[in-house]
Amino acid sequence: MTPNIARVALPVPLDKQFDYLIKPDQFPAVGGRVQVPFGRQQLVGIVMAITQHSDFPVAQLKPLGKVLDTAPLWSPALFKLLGWASSYYQYPLGDTLANAMPALLRKGREASPAALKMWQLTETGHDQPLAALKRAPRQAQALNALRAGSLSHEALLADDISAATLKTLQGKGWISELEQQPVGVDWGKNYALGEEKPRLNDEQALAIASVNANPDFACYLLEGVTGSGKTEVYLNLLEPVLASGRQALILVPEIGLTPQTINRFRRRFNVPLVTIHSGLNDSERLAAWLAGRDNQAGIIIGTRSALFTPLANLGIIIVDEEHDGSYKQQDSLRYHARDLAVMRAREENVPIILGSATPALETLHNATSGKYHYLRLTRRAGVAQNARHGVLDVKGLYLEAGLSAPLIARMRQHLAEGNQVMLFLNRRGYSPAVICHECGWLAECKRCDAYYTFHQQSGELRCHHCATQRPMPRQCGNCGSTQLHAVGVGTEQLEQQLATLFPDYKTVRIDRDSTRRKGSLENYLEAIRRGEYQILIGTQMLAKGHHFPDVTLVSLIDVDSALFSNDFRASERLAQLFIQVAGRAGRASKPGEVLLQTHHPEHSLLQALLYKGYDHFATDALRERKQAWLPPYTYLALIRAEANDSAQVEQFLQQIRGIFSASPVFDQDTLVMGPNPAPLARRAGRYRWQLLLQAPSRKVLHQLLSIAKPAIALLPLAKKIRWSIDVEPQDLT
């Protein structure tokens, strides 16, 4: 009898699958997990096929260890998409599948909901008089709540009854713990709208009707100016989907946008909603993943990794702020969530909406060429008016922590009228450099080609590239002088200066340093909406997606560095940032004003944005991209390599260049540029080089990569150097 063999994809950096013998009493599923021996380890892998043939003698095959799943983890459509992603982004299949699983599933945890931890009263607990617990009100509260029946641990915690209180009651013998399997709910039967819908304008109604006319796969670009009511369009599109019992997947770029978005959807729909983002612990992430798979959640809102959540009955996908750079994964599986979302919608045969006020040029090209349906919202919803734009030429002006006198005067006027002011500065810390006034020495990270950033609050110098920290030195590292000065302005310094300039107004700083604690961002945002803070300082976390009706003045403090970048996408990012930040002003009935401080007011990009808008900029930028033979008119792959020896890295990439040039599909329309040192040539002690491959079509690009990758892996230096392939890179640094 021919034995059954399982072909397994394992989370190892190898482009191959491994054969294992299936024991007679084992029944693994294709697409399910198995635990197998691999060298001295036990690894969790995914069964890709069950066959009777192997390239190796049966006697050499090891038997399967433990079968963890008797059913596939993913639907056939999602499983196929993951295989496609592995091939498209040139990443090992086993690692790709592992990336698509919650961490606990990668460790072998059962793929079913955990039993609920429940509490119930004992006979002794029933007999306790509550009046005797006047000095222990929480214990009395817990006993009173449990007299109506057993309750889950989470439900009691939600009523402000602490785990310590429950442990005390258990120690007294008044309550006991039990486990209960969670009961599934058919949320479709209880579907209802939770609030009255606002009246739509004609553009919103047309966009909704266009999508609802075709329930099958189609990709729609919803371009709407900031404040035009894109979220209201999303809510209306979800209504027929949820009413029919199908699920909705909504991707948002950052966790900072999630709380406000969640509240909008929860108020509107009486259906279970789960979130998936980096702020969840492993158990919470697994619970959300299972809720989607088992149809226990009607709406799933999450950041890019939520794309891989299996959904029992998917009806629609929405990608909000589709242009945002955070949708591109920058390490391991370097996928773009927006592009994979389009592929998933096609595989699942459901519509997908890409929403943005500033669409990515690739998306805009697809819409204008007819590949995507193009929907537009050109005016703000309700009574909100477009903000007035202005530019402040700061050449020759004295700047107080980056603030010019004309800007300070405008701030005073807006604040005196009872409004809020937002200042945007995309630079954390107190200052981006520390210099010696005597000899010009600069505090530079010893592990990176970058300067330390001074953080005054902690008294530290920090490298924002390798996370190295050191105390602020008292003396120059070169000449011993104590004349050390902070150079440049960061959000900390701006906050300190504003406290001096505006002592009667409260200032809040929103950046990664000030929002590290869980829940702190949500608390700050709610306090801003209540009017507790009048001056808001923010990095990109505050720039998009938030609705602050009392903000009437927005200013970008310093954008000059982005005007002269060597990255061809820099102008696109600046244009998007400007429009997104400007969109925070005048979102309610109050008129808004946007001021841009610059030393280059005559710059063509700023002139186009200020007076002609994003559409005009995008049209010109696409024309330039076509003339320069850049994406979306060509296709790129970036090969990065790094090691402790710079010469070895350069040699390795020269060898890769030779492999590409010798490929049978390499022709005159294909270019290989480099190898060159990366813009940040040394990071964390390792020298970084890169090679850029440019092809006229996706087909040619992937033929080149597929042929070259096995040959690259055989190079002797490939095992000594850390290297990666980034298909369609968004960041060339």
Secondary structure, DSSP 8 states (H G I E B T S, - for coil): ----EEEEE-SSS-S--EEEE--TT----TTSEEEEEETTEEEEEEEEEEES--SS-GGG--B--EE--SS-SS-HHHHHHHHHHHHHTT--HHHHHHHTS-HHHHTT--SS---EEEEEE-HHHHT--GGGGTT-HHHHHHHHHHTTS-EEHHHHHHTT--HHHHHHHHHTTSEEEEEE------GGGG--B-S------HHHHHHHHHHHT--S--EEEEEE-TTS-HHHHHHHHHHHHHHTT-EEEEE-S-GGGHHHHHHHHHHHB-S-EEEESTTS-HHHHHHHHHHHHTT--SEEEESGGGGG---TTEEEEEEETTT-GGGB--SSS--BHHHHHHHHHHHHT--EEEEESS--HHHHHHHHTTSSEEEEE-S-STT----EEEEEE-TT---BTTB-HHHHHHHHHHHHTT-EEEEE----SSBSEEEETTT--B-B-SSSSSB-EEETTTTEEE-TTT--EEE--SS-TTT--S-EEEES--HHHHHHHHHHH-TTS-EEEESTTTT-STTHHHHHHHHHHTTS-SEEEESGGGTSS---TTEEEEEE---GGGGG-SSTTHHHHHHHHHHHHHTTSS-SSS--EEEEEES-TT-HHHHHHHHTHHHHHHHHHHHHHHHHT-TTSSEEEEEEEEES-HHHHHHHHHHHHHHHHTSTT--TT-EEEEEEEEEEEEETTEEEEEEEEEESSHHHHHHHHHHHHHHHHHSGGGGTSEEEEEES-S---
